[in-house]
Amino acid sequence: QVQLVESGGGLVQPGGSLTLSCEVSGGSVTGWGLGWYRQPPGKQRDFVADATTYGATMYADSVKGRFTISRDNAKNTVYLQMKSLKPEDTAVYYCTYFRYNSRYWGQGTQVTVSS
């Protein structure tokens, strides 16, 4: 079955950088969208960024200019490069793999931005 495994989360100081990775197994990412959502403590899960199989990208306004999503279809992997991190970026980050009415989620990886 399809599985998504995120990695790369951790503790970082404000202004720092982190890169998250998510590898998809059990299915090809070709023809599927890949993206990231995040859920801050006590809040709902919100959209962060996604990338179509053709490379088109979309970002939440709160991360535009700071985060970059990219995908390597040969490795079945999507990345989220995060720069200029702020305390309000603290959240569990979830990878998602989707097409039409099908959507799969990873287990999440914690990102904490704190001094």
N, C-alpha and C positions, 0 to 999 in steps of 0.2 A: 504494500500500500504506500501511498505518498507520505513522505515524512520531510519536515523542514527542521533543520538544526541551526540555531543561531549561535554565534560566538563573538567575542571581542568587547563585551561590556566590561564595566568596572568603575572605579572611582577616579575622577579627574578634577583638577582645580578649574575654577572659572577662567575662561580664556583659552583653555586647553583643547586638545583634539583627541578623537577616538575614531576608529573605523570598525564598523560592525560587518560581519559576514553571515550569510545564510545559504546553506547548501541544501538543495532539493534532491531527494532520492525517491525511487519508485515511479518516476515519470520524467519525461523530457520537458524542459522549460520552453522549447520552441513553440510559438503560437500561444503562449500563456503570458499574462501579465505578472510582474513581480513587484512587490512593494513593501513598505514599512508603515506600521502604526505604532503609537505609544500610549501608555496609560500611566499618568501620574498618580501618586498615592491619593486614594479617595475620590478619584475622578473617572470619567468615562474614557474609553479607548478612542483615540482620535487619529485621523489620517496624517501621515508625515510626508510621504513621497511614493511615487510609483513610476515604473518604466514598462512600456509596451515591448513586445517582442521586436518591434521595428526600431526601438531606441528612443521613442518619444517619451518625455518625462514631464511629471507634474509635481509641484511642491506645495505644502501648506505655506501660507503667508509668513507664519512665525519662523520658518526655517530657511526661506529663500535667501540666497547669497551666502549661507553658512554651511548648508548640508548639500551633498552631491550623491545622487544615486547612480549606480552603474551595474551592469550585469555582464557576466561572462557565460554565454550560452554553452560553450564547449565544456565548462566546468559545472554547469547547472547551479550557478552561484550568483547571488545578488549582494551588492555591497552598499553600505551607507557611510560615506565619509562625513564626519561631523567636525566642524571647526568653530572657533570662537564660542565655545560652549558656555551656557549660562545656567545658574541654579534652576531656573524654570524648565530646563531641558531634562531635569531628573525625572525618570520614568522607567517602566519596563517597556522595552522595545520588542515588538512582534513583527516577524517576517510573514508575508502572505503571498500566496500563489493562486492566481485566479483566472477564470475564463468563463464568460457567459454567466450561468447561475451556479457555477462551482467555485468554491473558495476553500483553501486550506490554510492553517495557521501553524506557526512554530510555537514552541513552549515559552518563548520570551527570554530576554537577557536584560539584566538590570544595568542601567546607567545612572550614576550618581555624580552630580556636579556640586562640589563643595570644597571650601578651603579648610 
